[in-house]
């Protein structure tokens, strides 16, 4: 995912070159590992919508079927609601990073 990407989903453009990069998470394996994956959370500059760009091996949620019983790695863009983005952040970011990316959203318990 080192390259910049553009996706059009439901008539909306999601462009990693123009969006704010919030955070990245990945499985620390070799890219040849079937379970390897990498995800980056972005926020669009205009509408402030979150989207997740990910890629992974043949045994990840990014897998693509190429034959009856054969899969290969793939990539995709998933638009996210604010709640979905926050849930992803809680799994992959520190409390300070979450506070910076989601100002005023998280409250004290």
N, C-alpha and C positions, 0 to 999 in steps of 0.2 A: 504494500500500500504506500510505497514511497512516492508514487507519482500522484499528481493531482487528478481528480476525477470529477465528472459531471454526470448526474443522473436526472432523468425526467420521470416523475411518478405522479400519476393522476393530474397531469397538466401543470405540475410545479417543478421548478428547477432546483436541484440541490447540487451546489458546486463547492467542492472542498477548497478550491483556490480562493474563493471569496468569503467562505464561512470562518467563524471563530473556532479554532481547535480547542476543545475543553480538556480532554484527557485521552490517553491511550491505555489499553490493557492487552496482554497477550499471554499465550501459553509458551513457557520458555523451553521450547523444543526446536529441533531442526525443521526447516521448511519442508523437508522430505518426509517428516513424520505425518502419518495420516491424521493425527489428533492435533496438529499444530493449528493455532488460530491467532488472529490479531484484530482488535476492534478499536476504532477511534470515534469518540463522541464529538459532534460539531453543533454549532448554533448558527442559523442563518442571520445575516446582518439586518435584513429588512423586516421580516416577520417574526424574528427571534424564535423560530421553530427549531427543535432539536432533531438531529438525525444521526444514525449510527452507521458507519461504513465498516464493513468487516470482510475478512477473507479467511479461509481455512482449508484444511485438508479433507480427504475423502471420508473421514469419520467425524466430521463436525457439522454444525447446522448450515454451513456454507457449501456442503457437498452438492454436486450436480450428477444426476444419473446420466451415464453415457451408453449403457447397454442394460440388458435385463437384470443382471446381477453385478454390474460394474459402476463404480462411482469415481469421480475425480474431485479435486478441490475446486473452489469457486469463490466468488465475491459478490456482495450486494450492498445496497443502501436501504435502510429501514427508517422511515420517518417515525418519530416518537412523540408521544404526548409529554407534557412537563412531568407528570407522575412517573411515566416509564423511564424518562431520562434520569430523574432523581433516584429511582430504584436501581438503575444501572450504576449510577455514581456511588450509591451506598455500598455496592459490592466491589467497586474498583478504585475508589478515591479516598483520600484521608479526609477527616472532618474539616480541616482548614481549607483544603481544595474545594470541598462541597460548599462551604460558606462563601468562598470567593466566586464560584460559578453560579450559585443559586442564592443571591443576596435576598435576605428577608423571608426566605421560604422555610428554613429550619428554625424551630423554636426550642427554647429550653424546656426540659422535662420537669 
